[in-house]
Every structure is written in C-alpha cells, then in structure tokens.
Amino acid sequence: MKNLFILFLFIGFTLTAQTNTYDVSFENAEHHEAFIKAHFPHVKSSELVVRMSRSSPGRYAIHEFAKNVYGFKATNNKGEELEVTRPDPYSWKVKNSDGDINIEYILFGNHGDGTYSQIDETHAHLNIPATFIYSEELKDRPIEVNFALRKDLNWKVATQLKKLSESKYSAPDLYYFMDSPVEITDYAEKDFELDGQKIRFVLHHKGTQEEFDQYFDQVKRIVKQEAAVYGTLPDYDYGEYTFLACYLLNVSGDGMEHRNSTILTSTRSLSQGGIKGNIGTVAHEFFHCWNVERIRPEGLEPFDFSTTNMSGSLWFAEGFTSYYDGLIRARANITTPEEYISGLAGTFNYVWNSPAHQYYNPIEMSYQAPFVDAATSVDEVNRENTFISYYSYGSILGLALDLSLREKDLNLDDFMKMMWNKYGKTEVAYSVEDIENTLEEYAGKDFANSFFSKYIYNSEMPDYKDLFASVGVSLEQKNNDPYFGASLRDGDDAIYIATNTTKGSPAYEAGLEKGDVIKKINGKELNSPDQLQEFIGNSKTVEVTYSRFNEEHTTQLKPGKNPEYTISINENAKKEMVKNREAWLKTR
C-alpha cells in the first residue's frame, strides 16, 4: 500500500513537472504591449524549436503572428542565457543546457477581433495563436497560464479554459489551449441553464443593464431555437458555453467560433443599432458549436497551426450555418417573416447574378478560402467576376435544399440531425462524399444524386421560382429598371467606377473598368451617381465620356435589363402554401 501511494505521488509530481506554463502581464497596456514568460520543463531534446502560429482556428488564411513578437530571450534553470537561432521567420531554435527552458518576449497587439489580439486600457483581448509561442514537440503536455490582472482597471478573466483561480487557468493540451480565446476586462455577465448546462454571455460594452437584458433575451431565444434543430446541446467541456462579446469603438467587427465559446466583436453599441445589428453574428457563431466545431470537415481536423487549412466543404460548414442564422432569427421572433423573406434577396442576387459560376462550383469556391478569409495582398484581384463567398453560396443552396426536402415532407432540420448523429456526436471528420451519402440515406439516392450533381459538383441554379411558390413566396425579376452594370462612387470631385465591372454587363461590354471617371452621359455632365439612371432612361444606346489615366475617351454603352430579383410573401398564396410557410418558419 505504501509503494502504491509513492507511485501515485510520483505520477502526480511528474505530470505537474511536465506542465508548460505561461505568465502574462499588462503593465504597458496603454501602449498595446503584453509581457509574456513561458516555461518548458524537462525538455530532453538538445534543441527546442518554439514558434508562433501562422493560422488560427476558424480562419482559413495565413496570418503572420510572429511579426508582433520582439524582445525575445531564453534562459535555463539557473538564469543563464541560452543560444537562440532563427531557422525561419516564425520560429526560434533554443539550445538546451539543463532541461529547463524559460522564454520571455513582448507581444504587441492592437486589433480586437476573432483572429488577432488587442491590449489597451479597456481590455486584454487575446486570441491564443496570436499571443503565445508554442512547441510542436510538446503539444501533448497540459498547459497552465497565469494572467497578472490589472486591479486598477477592475479586470477579470472570461474564457472556456478551466478555471484554477481568479487569475490561473489550464488546458489539457496545446490544441485546446489554441482554441480558447480570452477576454480580460471589467465585463458584465448574464447566464441561464439549458439541459443541465450553463450558457454564459460575457459583455464588454458601455451600455445600460436594460439594453443588456433586452439583448440577452434574444440570445436565449436563439440558443433554444438552435438547440431545437439538433434536438440537444453538445456536451460542453466543463458544462458551460461562453459568449465573449466586445462591442466598443476600438475593436473590429467579427465573429469567431470555438469549441465551447465564441468571440463577438462590433463597433455598434447596443444603444446604436447593435441589438438588431449584432444578433445575427450570435446566431451564426452559436450554430457553429454543432456545425464546424463537432460536425467537422476533413481538412480542418487535425488543425495545422503552421500553414493554411483547406476544406472543400465550407459551402456546407459555413454556408448552411449562414442559412440557419437568418432562419433562426425568424423562428425566434427576432425578425418578422416579411423581414426574413424580403431580406433573402440581397444574398440571392449576389450569388445568382455572379459570372463566377462559369469558373468554380461550391466545392472549388470553398478552396478559395485561404485567399479571401481575412487574407491580405497588395495586388489587384478579380473577385467580382471569379468568386462567390462560400458563406453566401452555401446559404442559398441550404435554402434550396430545405425547400426541396419540404416538397417531399422532409426538412433540412432532420438532415442536420442525421449529420450530427453520424459525425457530430462521434466527432469523426466528414468529406463532401459523406454529406452526399447522408443525404442519400435521408432522402433517397435519386434525390441526393440529382442535388449534388447539379448544384454541388456543378453550378446550376435550382428552380427557385417553384421552390418559393411551394411556401407562398414570390420571386420576381425587376427587368424594367435600366441597368448600367457598375458601381459608381462620388469622391474627389469626380464620379468614378469603384469596383471591377461585372463580366457580361453593359459597362463591361462597353470596355469600362474600375477607376474610370465618368464625365458625361449623352453629353450631359454627371455630377452625382444618382443621376445615372435618369440619364440612361430607356435609351437603347448611350454615349459615355470617361477619363482613364487623365486621358478622355468615349464609348457606346447599351443599357441592359436589371437582373436583380425581389423576394416577397405572396398575399394570394393558396392555404396549403401558407401552411407550408408557417411550418418552415414557426418557433420550435
């Protein structure tokens, strides 16, 4: 018995000794700096490579977080400085002398969103990959992090990490640590229980308690309606899910899902439109705790922090989530049926009036994520003609699939439940073929093969007119308005084309391009973008005088018919169609 006790004591000591630890302080927060110390004990390699991540969970592009690290120094257990070399721009190779490696560095952070970190006198907003160095060699070790809280600012910690004390938190391994954002500030908090688990909403803002109460009521309704889609909440680690919301002028608008939490940032305060304007991100990110975090696409699992993570399933993972974030708000009575249905038109027009269908199907659009998901470049790109967001494309395809299934007395909710039971509860990553096979299992081989062959493996447009009619909704094309086909802006005493002209549009066929300054239409000076429609009128051909690189040119332009659609409730729909619409939108 004595030997057994000694064995347990030894195992406990060994586990503690091999825990990687971090200490973070914010005494220079006013200048956006955090001081970070990392301790890696019992390192057996002759050299230890530590690095900053180049990607972040929920993001698909490269982000060079190492650029904001400086003042790097490594020492051993005796405080002696260790030799450090740089094998690449993202890594440091540290010479090991006694098995213990201590590292300290300064992090600059001043971009508060779901990807980066921001340190200032209002908060320490920390995305873990943007904040902490790590060692791939030690990725399976547990981690403890201690935050030196600014008591003068009443700071406290909110995170999905396991709480050990008011300032100390832990993660079982590197992957969980990297997936656990932290908001440190003087925040307000509300929570409620659902199915025996706690849903917390942490809010950093300058509004009133009444505004928070009103907003939180909407949050609760969204949580309940989304849980009703799947029939259950996921089993959250430590029994709780945390919304980390920061609605201040110093942040950037964003939302980013994580396993048991989400980051929500917006410059809109609750008092200035945020109650309505921010709630869609809440609906989107919370739906991700099923679809993406647990119903997980191949390519994102396991997540590689050293490079991009590509998946051909983002039309489903992000797009179907986007479909539901609007639908759920209607089911939660946050938006009216009329608002929801008419609001579909913007995304619908963006998707189906794009020439990009001739280049990529939804899978290939998903492959573009590393180039568009908050990616940066200095050269011009032709996204207006070659890319449709997988969020929008997938959302409109999700709508088509739902309405198509409802014609068979089925629905998308039950299909999502099936995906949840097969791939979410088991947490086994799925492929595009797995989605098709599951749809075949749910709705039949012919239905699944037809949907995927036409709309997923190819870029055909579903028959939305009939699909909308089945739920008492009208889809009509405008056509009568004269169509120029380019976005004009007013600036620097000139009216200019602000974006690449859309392939096939009147402006494109007339040879007009981004940056061209439109001077005259049929000899009349254009003084405002609003005058364009008036000047074009019902003309079959107009003469456009424009300036390019300070040289004046003229071209003949043939106005086209407006390709945009309107979507609205059909007040004369048959009772059966109205009943179908009510079943689609009703509160669960």
C-alpha positions as CSV (number, residue, x, y, z in Angstrom):
1,M,0.0,0.0,0.0
2,K,2.9,2.3,0.9
3,N,4.5,1.6,-2.5
4,L,1.3,2.3,-4.3
5,F,1.0,5.7,-2.5
6,I,4.6,6.5,-3.6
7,L,3.8,5.6,-7.2
8,F,0.7,7.9,-7.3
9,L,2.8,10.6,-5.7
10,F,5.5,10.2,-8.3
11,I,3.0,10.2,-11.2
12,G,1.3,13.4,-9.8
13,F,4.7,15.1,-9.4
14,T,5.8,14.0,-12.9
15,L,2.6,15.4,-14.5
16,T,3.0,18.7,-12.6
17,A,6.6,18.9,-13.5
18,Q,5.9,18.4,-17.2
19,T,3.2,21.1,-17.4
20,N,4.1,24.0,-19.7
21,T,3.3,27.3,-18.0
22,Y,2.8,30.9,-19.2
23,D,2.7,34.2,-17.2
24,V,1.3,37.3,-18.8
25,S,1.3,40.8,-17.5
26,F,-0.2,44.0,-18.9
27,E,1.6,46.9,-17.2
28,N,2.2,48.7,-20.5
29,A,-1.4,48.0,-21.9
30,E,-1.7,51.7,-22.8
31,H,0.9,51.1,-25.5
32,H,-0.6,47.7,-26.6
33,E,2.1,45.5,-25.1
34,A,1.9,42.3,-23.1
35,F,4.9,40.8,-21.3
36,I,4.9,37.0,-21.6
37,K,7.0,34.4,-19.9
38,A,6.9,30.8,-20.9
39,H,8.4,27.8,-19.0
40,F,9.0,24.5,-20.7
41,P,10.4,22.0,-18.1
42,H,12.0,18.6,-18.6
43,V,13.0,19.2,-22.3
44,K,15.0,16.2,-23.5
45,S,16.0,17.4,-27.0
46,S,19.3,19.1,-27.4
47,E,17.4,22.0,-29.0
48,L,13.9,23.1,-28.6
49,V,12.1,24.8,-31.5
50,V,9.4,27.2,-30.5
51,R,7.2,29.2,-32.9
52,M,4.3,31.5,-33.4
53,S,1.3,30.1,-35.2
54,R,0.6,31.1,-38.8
55,S,-3.1,30.2,-38.7
56,S,-5.9,30.3,-36.2
57,P,-9.0,28.0,-35.5
58,G,-12.0,29.3,-37.5
59,R,-9.8,31.2,-40.0
60,Y,-8.5,29.7,-43.3
61,A,-5.8,32.2,-44.4
62,I,-2.2,32.7,-43.3
63,H,-1.7,35.2,-40.5
64,E,1.9,36.0,-39.6
65,F,1.5,36.4,-35.8
66,A,5.3,36.3,-35.4
67,K,5.6,39.9,-36.7
68,N,4.3,41.3,-33.4
69,V,6.8,39.4,-31.2
70,Y,10.0,41.2,-30.0
71,G,12.4,41.3,-27.0
72,F,12.8,37.5,-27.3
73,K,15.1,36.0,-24.7
74,A,15.7,32.4,-23.5
75,T,17.4,31.2,-20.2
76,N,17.9,27.9,-18.4
77,N,17.0,27.0,-14.8
78,K,20.0,28.9,-13.5
79,G,19.1,32.1,-15.3
80,E,21.9,31.7,-17.8
81,E,21.1,33.0,-21.3
82,L,20.7,30.3,-23.9
83,E,21.8,30.4,-27.5
84,V,18.9,31.2,-29.9
85,T,18.9,30.9,-33.7
86,R,16.2,31.6,-36.3
87,P,15.5,28.7,-38.7
88,D,12.7,30.6,-40.3
89,P,10.7,33.8,-39.8
90,Y,8.2,32.1,-37.5
91,S,10.5,30.1,-35.2
92,W,13.2,30.2,-32.7
93,K,15.6,27.3,-32.0
94,V,16.8,27.4,-28.4
95,K,19.9,25.5,-27.3
96,N,19.1,23.2,-24.3
97,S,21.6,23.1,-21.4
98,D,19.8,21.7,-18.3
99,G,16.4,20.5,-19.5
100,D,14.5,23.6,-18.4
101,I,13.9,26.4,-20.9
102,N,12.5,29.8,-19.9
103,I,11.4,32.3,-22.6
104,E,10.3,35.8,-22.3
105,Y,9.1,38.2,-25.0
106,I,7.0,41.2,-25.6
107,L,3.8,41.0,-27.7
108,F,2.3,44.0,-29.5
109,G,-1.5,43.7,-30.1
110,N,-3.9,46.3,-31.3
111,H,-6.5,44.6,-33.4
112,G,-9.5,43.3,-31.5
113,D,-11.4,40.7,-33.4
114,G,-11.6,36.9,-33.7
115,T,-8.1,36.4,-35.2
116,Y,-5.8,38.9,-33.5
117,S,-5.1,40.2,-30.0
118,Q,-5.7,43.7,-28.6
119,I,-4.1,45.1,-25.5
120,D,-5.1,48.5,-24.2
121,E,-6.6,50.3,-21.2
122,T,-10.0,48.9,-21.9
123,H,-9.2,45.2,-22.1
124,A,-6.8,42.4,-22.9
125,H,-8.5,40.7,-25.8
126,L,-6.4,37.6,-26.6
127,N,-6.6,35.1,-29.4
128,I,-4.3,32.4,-28.2
129,P,-2.4,31.7,-31.5
130,A,-1.8,35.4,-31.9
131,T,-0.4,35.6,-28.4
132,F,1.6,32.6,-27.3
133,I,4.6,30.9,-28.6
134,Y,4.5,27.1,-28.6
135,S,6.5,23.9,-29.3
136,E,5.1,21.3,-31.6
137,E,7.3,18.8,-29.8
138,L,5.5,19.4,-26.5
139,K,2.0,19.7,-27.9
140,D,0.5,16.9,-25.8
141,R,1.5,18.4,-22.5
142,P,-1.0,20.2,-20.2
143,I,-0.8,24.0,-20.0
144,E,-1.3,26.5,-17.2
145,V,-1.5,30.2,-17.8
146,N,-1.5,32.9,-15.1
147,F,-2.8,36.4,-16.0
148,A,-1.5,39.3,-13.9
149,L,-4.8,41.2,-13.7
150,R,-4.9,45.0,-13.7
151,K,-6.7,45.6,-10.4
152,D,-6.7,49.3,-11.1
153,L,-8.9,48.6,-14.1
154,N,-11.1,46.0,-12.3
155,W,-10.1,43.3,-14.8
156,K,-11.3,39.8,-14.6
157,V,-11.0,36.8,-16.9
158,A,-13.5,35.2,-19.2
159,T,-12.6,32.1,-21.2
160,Q,-13.5,28.5,-21.9
161,L,-10.2,27.4,-20.3
162,K,-10.6,25.5,-17.0
163,K,-10.5,27.9,-14.0
164,L,-8.0,27.1,-11.3
165,S,-8.2,30.5,-9.6
166,E,-9.2,34.1,-10.4
167,S,-6.1,34.5,-12.5
168,K,-4.9,31.0,-13.3
169,Y,-6.4,28.7,-16.0
170,S,-5.5,25.4,-17.6
171,A,-5.8,23.4,-20.8
172,P,-5.3,19.7,-21.3
173,D,-3.1,20.2,-24.3
174,L,-1.9,22.7,-26.9
175,Y,-4.8,22.2,-29.3
176,Y,-7.4,23.0,-26.6
177,F,-5.3,26.0,-25.5
178,M,-5.1,27.4,-29.0
179,D,-8.8,27.1,-29.4
180,S,-9.6,29.1,-26.2
181,P,-9.8,32.9,-26.6
182,V,-9.6,35.1,-23.6
183,E,-11.3,38.4,-22.8
184,I,-9.9,40.2,-19.7
185,T,-11.8,43.3,-18.8
186,D,-14.4,44.8,-16.4
187,Y,-17.3,43.0,-18.1
188,A,-21.0,42.4,-17.3
189,E,-22.3,38.8,-17.3
190,K,-25.6,37.0,-17.6
191,D,-26.3,33.3,-17.8
192,F,-29.0,30.7,-17.9
193,E,-29.3,26.9,-17.8
194,L,-30.5,24.7,-20.6
195,D,-30.5,20.9,-20.5
196,G,-28.3,21.0,-17.3
197,Q,-25.6,23.1,-18.9
198,K,-24.8,26.8,-18.4
199,I,-24.9,29.3,-21.2
200,R,-22.9,32.4,-20.2
201,F,-22.9,35.8,-22.0
202,V,-20.0,38.0,-21.1
203,L,-20.4,41.5,-22.4
204,H,-17.8,44.3,-22.6
205,H,-19.6,47.5,-23.6
206,K,-20.6,50.9,-22.3
207,G,-24.3,50.5,-22.4
208,T,-27.0,50.0,-19.8
209,Q,-28.3,47.0,-17.9
210,E,-31.6,47.4,-19.6
211,E,-30.0,47.1,-23.0
212,F,-28.1,44.0,-21.9
213,D,-31.4,42.5,-20.6
214,Q,-33.1,43.1,-23.9
215,Y,-30.3,41.7,-25.9
216,F,-29.8,38.7,-23.6
217,D,-33.5,37.8,-24.1
218,Q,-32.8,37.5,-27.8
219,V,-29.7,35.4,-27.2
220,K,-31.7,32.9,-25.1
221,R,-34.3,32.6,-27.8
222,I,-31.6,31.9,-30.4
223,V,-29.9,29.3,-28.2
224,K,-33.2,27.5,-27.7
225,Q,-34.2,27.5,-31.3
226,E,-30.8,26.3,-32.5
227,A,-30.8,23.5,-29.9
228,A,-34.3,22.5,-31.2
229,V,-32.7,22.0,-34.7
230,Y,-30.4,19.3,-33.4
231,G,-32.6,18.1,-30.5
232,T,-29.9,18.6,-28.0
233,L,-27.0,20.8,-26.9
234,P,-23.5,19.4,-27.4
235,D,-21.8,18.2,-24.2
236,Y,-19.7,21.3,-23.4
237,D,-16.4,20.8,-21.7
238,Y,-16.8,21.8,-18.0
239,G,-20.6,22.0,-18.6
240,E,-20.7,25.5,-20.0
241,Y,-20.6,27.6,-23.2
242,T,-19.4,31.2,-23.1
243,F,-20.2,34.1,-25.5
244,L,-17.3,36.6,-25.3
245,A,-18.8,39.8,-26.7
246,C,-17.0,43.1,-27.0
247,Y,-19.0,46.0,-28.5
248,L,-16.7,49.0,-28.5
249,L,-15.3,51.5,-31.0
250,N,-11.7,50.3,-30.6
251,V,-12.5,46.7,-31.9
252,S,-13.1,45.4,-35.5
253,G,-16.4,43.7,-36.4
254,D,-16.0,39.9,-36.4
255,G,-17.3,36.6,-35.0
256,M,-15.2,33.5,-34.4
257,E,-16.4,30.1,-33.2
258,H,-14.6,27.9,-30.8
259,R,-15.4,24.6,-29.2
260,N,-17.1,25.9,-26.1
261,S,-17.1,29.7,-26.7
262,T,-17.2,32.3,-29.4
263,I,-15.7,35.8,-29.9
264,L,-18.1,38.5,-30.9
265,T,-16.8,42.0,-31.8
266,S,-18.5,45.0,-33.2
267,T,-18.2,48.8,-33.2
268,R,-22.0,49.0,-32.9
269,S,-23.1,49.6,-29.4
270,L,-26.4,48.1,-28.2
271,S,-27.9,51.6,-28.0
272,Q,-26.8,52.5,-31.6
273,G,-28.2,49.6,-33.6
274,G,-26.3,46.7,-32.0
275,I,-29.4,45.0,-30.6
276,K,-30.6,44.3,-34.1
277,G,-27.3,44.6,-36.0
278,N,-25.1,42.3,-33.8
279,I,-27.6,39.5,-33.1
280,G,-27.0,37.8,-36.5
281,T,-23.4,37.0,-35.5
282,V,-24.6,35.5,-32.3
283,A,-26.9,33.2,-34.2
284,H,-24.2,32.3,-36.7
285,E,-21.4,31.5,-34.2
286,F,-23.6,29.6,-31.8
287,F,-24.8,27.3,-34.6
288,H,-21.1,26.5,-35.2
289,C,-20.9,24.7,-31.9
290,W,-22.6,21.9,-33.8
291,N,-21.8,22.6,-37.4
292,V,-18.0,23.0,-37.7
293,E,-16.8,22.5,-34.2
294,R,-18.2,19.0,-33.9
295,I,-19.6,18.2,-37.3
296,R,-16.1,18.8,-38.6
297,P,-14.9,18.9,-42.2
298,E,-11.9,17.0,-43.4
299,G,-9.0,19.4,-43.9
300,L,-9.7,21.2,-40.6
301,E,-9.0,18.1,-38.5
302,P,-6.4,17.9,-37.1
303,F,-5.8,21.6,-37.4
304,D,-2.3,22.6,-38.5
305,F,-1.1,25.8,-36.9
306,S,1.9,26.1,-39.2
307,T,0.0,26.6,-42.5
308,T,-3.4,27.1,-44.1
309,N,-6.2,24.6,-43.5
310,M,-8.2,23.9,-46.7
311,S,-11.6,22.2,-47.0
312,G,-14.0,21.7,-49.9
313,S,-16.9,21.6,-47.5
314,L,-17.1,25.2,-46.4
315,W,-20.3,25.7,-48.5
316,F,-21.9,23.3,-46.0
317,A,-19.9,24.2,-42.9
318,E,-20.1,28.0,-43.2
319,G,-22.9,28.3,-45.9
320,F,-25.5,26.2,-44.2
321,T,-24.7,27.9,-40.9
322,S,-25.4,31.2,-42.7
323,Y,-28.7,29.9,-43.9
324,Y,-29.7,29.0,-40.4
325,D,-28.6,32.2,-38.8
326,G,-31.3,34.1,-40.7
327,L,-33.9,31.4,-40.4
328,I,-33.3,31.0,-36.6
329,R,-33.9,34.7,-36.1
330,A,-37.3,34.4,-37.8
331,R,-38.1,31.3,-35.7
332,A,-37.1,33.2,-32.6
333,N,-39.4,36.1,-33.5
334,I,-36.5,38.5,-33.7
335,T,-37.3,39.2,-37.3
336,T,-40.7,39.0,-38.8
337,P,-41.5,36.5,-41.6
338,E,-41.8,39.5,-44.0
339,E,-38.3,40.9,-43.0
340,Y,-36.7,37.5,-43.2
341,I,-38.1,36.6,-46.7
342,S,-37.5,40.0,-48.3
343,G,-34.0,40.0,-46.7
344,L,-33.1,36.9,-48.7
345,A,-33.0,39.0,-51.9
346,G,-29.6,40.6,-51.3
347,T,-27.7,37.3,-50.9
348,F,-29.8,35.7,-53.6
349,N,-28.9,38.4,-56.2
350,Y,-25.2,38.4,-55.2
351,V,-25.0,34.6,-55.7
352,W,-27.0,34.1,-58.9
353,N,-26.1,37.3,-60.8
354,S,-22.4,36.5,-60.5
355,P,-20.4,35.4,-63.5
356,A,-18.2,33.3,-61.2
357,H,-20.3,30.2,-61.7
358,Q,-18.5,29.5,-65.0
359,Y,-15.2,29.1,-63.1
360,Y,-16.0,27.4,-59.9
361,N,-18.6,25.1,-58.2
362,P,-19.3,25.4,-54.5
363,I,-16.5,23.0,-53.6
364,E,-14.0,25.0,-55.6
365,M,-15.3,28.2,-54.1
366,S,-14.5,26.7,-50.7
367,Y,-11.0,26.1,-51.8
368,Q,-10.6,29.8,-52.3
369,A,-10.9,30.4,-48.5
370,P,-7.1,30.8,-47.9
371,F,-7.1,33.7,-50.4
372,V,-10.2,35.5,-49.1
373,D,-10.8,34.8,-45.4
374,A,-9.2,38.0,-43.9
375,A,-6.2,37.3,-46.2
376,T,-4.1,40.3,-47.3
377,S,-2.4,41.1,-50.6
378,V,-1.3,44.2,-52.4
379,D,-2.0,43.2,-56.0
380,E,-5.4,43.6,-57.7
381,V,-7.7,40.6,-57.9
382,N,-10.8,39.9,-60.0
383,R,-13.1,38.6,-57.3
384,E,-16.2,40.4,-58.7
385,N,-16.0,38.0,-61.7
386,T,-14.4,34.9,-60.3
387,F,-15.6,34.4,-56.7
388,I,-18.8,33.9,-54.7
389,S,-18.5,33.7,-51.0
390,Y,-19.0,30.1,-49.7
391,Y,-21.0,31.7,-46.9
392,S,-23.5,33.2,-49.3
393,Y,-23.4,30.4,-52.0
394,G,-23.9,27.8,-49.3
395,S,-26.6,29.8,-47.6
396,I,-28.7,30.0,-50.8
397,L,-28.1,26.3,-51.6
398,G,-29.1,25.4,-48.0
399,L,-32.4,27.3,-48.7
400,A,-32.9,25.4,-51.9
401,L,-32.2,22.0,-50.2
402,D,-34.6,22.8,-47.3
403,L,-37.4,23.8,-49.6
404,S,-36.8,20.9,-51.9
405,L,-36.9,18.5,-49.0
406,R,-40.1,20.0,-47.7
407,E,-41.8,19.2,-51.0
408,K,-41.1,15.5,-50.0
409,D,-42.5,16.1,-46.5
410,L,-38.9,16.1,-45.2
411,N,-36.8,19.1,-44.0
412,L,-33.3,20.3,-43.5
413,D,-33.5,20.2,-39.7
414,D,-33.8,16.4,-39.7
415,F,-31.0,16.1,-42.2
416,M,-28.8,18.2,-39.9
417,K,-29.7,15.9,-37.0
418,M,-28.6,13.0,-39.1
419,M,-25.2,14.7,-39.8
420,W,-25.0,15.4,-36.1
421,N,-25.6,11.8,-35.1
422,K,-23.2,10.4,-37.6
423,Y,-20.3,13.0,-37.5
424,G,-21.0,15.4,-34.6
425,K,-21.6,13.1,-31.7
426,T,-18.8,10.8,-32.8
427,E,-16.5,13.8,-33.8
428,V,-15.3,11.9,-36.9
429,A,-14.4,14.3,-39.7
430,Y,-16.6,14.1,-42.8
431,S,-15.9,14.6,-46.6
432,V,-18.1,16.1,-49.3
433,E,-19.0,12.5,-50.3
434,D,-20.1,11.8,-46.7
435,I,-22.6,14.7,-47.0
436,E,-24.0,13.3,-50.2
437,N,-24.2,9.7,-48.8
438,T,-26.0,11.0,-45.7
439,L,-28.5,12.9,-47.9
440,E,-29.0,9.7,-49.9
441,E,-29.7,7.8,-46.7
442,Y,-32.2,10.5,-45.6
443,A,-33.9,11.5,-48.8
444,G,-33.2,8.7,-51.3
445,K,-30.5,8.0,-53.9
446,D,-32.1,9.8,-56.8
447,F,-32.8,13.0,-54.9
448,A,-29.2,13.1,-53.4
449,N,-27.5,12.3,-56.7
450,S,-29.6,14.9,-58.5
451,F,-28.9,17.7,-56.0
452,F,-25.2,17.1,-55.8
453,S,-24.6,16.5,-59.5
454,K,-26.4,19.7,-60.4
455,Y,-25.7,22.1,-57.6
456,I,-22.5,20.9,-55.8
457,Y,-20.4,19.2,-58.4
458,N,-21.7,21.7,-60.9
459,S,-23.0,25.3,-60.7
460,E,-26.6,25.0,-61.9
461,M,-29.3,27.2,-60.4
462,P,-32.2,25.4,-58.7
463,D,-35.7,26.3,-59.7
464,Y,-36.3,28.8,-57.0
465,K,-39.5,30.2,-58.5
466,D,-41.3,26.9,-57.9
467,L,-39.5,26.3,-54.6
468,F,-40.5,29.7,-53.3
469,A,-44.1,29.2,-54.6
470,S,-44.3,26.0,-52.5
471,V,-44.1,28.1,-49.4
472,G,-46.2,31.0,-50.6
473,V,-43.4,33.3,-51.6
474,S,-43.0,35.2,-54.9
475,L,-39.7,35.5,-56.8
476,E,-39.8,38.3,-59.5
477,Q,-37.1,39.8,-61.6
478,K,-37.0,43.6,-61.8
479,N,-36.0,43.9,-65.5
480,N,-37.7,47.3,-66.1
481,D,-35.0,49.4,-64.5
482,P,-32.2,50.5,-66.8
483,Y,-29.0,48.6,-66.0
484,F,-25.5,50.0,-66.2
485,G,-23.6,47.2,-64.5
486,A,-21.0,49.0,-62.5
487,S,-20.8,50.5,-59.0
488,L,-20.2,54.3,-59.0
489,R,-18.8,56.4,-56.2
490,D,-18.6,60.1,-55.6
491,G,-15.2,61.3,-54.5
492,D,-12.5,64.0,-55.1
493,D,-14.9,66.0,-57.3
494,A,-15.3,63.0,-59.6
495,I,-17.8,60.2,-60.3
496,Y,-15.8,57.0,-60.7
497,I,-16.2,53.3,-61.1
498,A,-15.4,51.8,-57.7
499,T,-15.1,48.0,-58.5
500,N,-14.2,45.7,-61.4
501,T,-17.1,45.8,-63.8
502,T,-19.1,42.6,-63.9
503,K,-18.4,40.3,-66.9
504,G,-21.2,40.5,-69.4
505,S,-22.7,43.7,-68.0
506,P,-23.3,46.8,-70.2
507,A,-20.4,48.6,-68.6
508,Y,-18.1,45.6,-69.1
509,E,-19.1,45.2,-72.8
510,A,-18.5,48.9,-73.3
511,G,-14.9,48.5,-72.1
512,L,-15.3,50.5,-68.9
513,E,-13.2,49.5,-65.9
514,K,-12.5,50.1,-62.3
515,G,-11.1,53.6,-61.7
516,D,-12.6,55.2,-64.9
517,V,-14.0,58.6,-64.1
518,I,-17.4,59.0,-65.7
519,K,-17.7,62.6,-67.1
520,K,-20.8,62.7,-69.3
521,I,-23.7,60.6,-70.4
522,N,-25.0,61.6,-73.9
523,G,-23.2,64.9,-73.5
524,K,-24.8,65.7,-70.1
525,E,-22.3,66.2,-67.2
526,L,-22.7,63.6,-64.5
527,N,-22.5,65.3,-61.1
528,S,-23.8,62.5,-58.9
529,P,-24.1,58.7,-59.1
530,D,-27.9,59.1,-58.5
531,Q,-28.2,60.9,-61.9
532,L,-27.1,57.8,-63.8
533,Q,-30.5,56.1,-64.1
534,E,-32.1,59.4,-65.1
535,F,-29.5,60.0,-67.9
536,I,-29.7,56.5,-69.2
537,G,-33.5,56.4,-69.2
538,N,-34.9,54.0,-71.7
539,S,-32.2,54.6,-74.3
540,K,-31.1,51.7,-76.4
541,T,-27.6,53.2,-76.7
542,V,-25.9,56.0,-74.8
543,E,-22.5,57.7,-75.3
544,V,-20.3,57.6,-72.2
545,T,-17.5,60.1,-71.9
546,Y,-14.9,59.0,-69.4
547,S,-11.4,59.7,-68.2
548,R,-8.7,57.0,-67.8
549,F,-5.2,57.9,-66.6
550,N,-6.1,61.6,-67.3
551,E,-7.0,60.9,-70.9
552,E,-10.5,61.4,-72.1
553,H,-12.3,58.7,-74.1
554,T,-15.9,57.9,-75.3
555,T,-17.6,54.6,-75.7
556,Q,-21.1,53.4,-76.7
557,L,-23.0,51.6,-74.0
558,K,-26.2,49.6,-74.4
559,P,-28.1,49.6,-71.2
560,G,-29.4,46.1,-70.2
561,K,-32.3,44.9,-68.2
562,N,-31.9,44.8,-64.4
563,P,-31.0,41.2,-63.5
564,E,-31.9,41.6,-59.8
565,Y,-34.8,39.7,-58.1
566,T,-37.2,40.7,-55.4
567,I,-38.5,38.1,-52.9
568,S,-41.7,38.7,-51.0
569,I,-44.6,37.0,-49.3
570,N,-47.4,36.1,-51.8
571,E,-50.5,37.5,-50.2
572,N,-52.6,35.5,-52.6
573,A,-51.0,32.2,-52.0
574,K,-53.1,29.1,-51.5
575,K,-53.8,27.9,-48.0
576,E,-51.7,24.9,-48.4
577,M,-48.7,27.0,-49.4
578,V,-49.3,29.4,-46.4
579,K,-49.4,26.3,-44.2
580,N,-46.1,25.2,-45.6
581,R,-44.5,28.6,-45.0
582,E,-45.7,28.6,-41.4
583,A,-44.3,25.2,-40.8
584,W,-41.0,26.3,-42.2
585,L,-40.7,29.5,-40.1
586,K,-42.6,28.5,-36.9
587,T,-41.0,28.6,-33.5
588,R,-39.8,25.2,-32.3
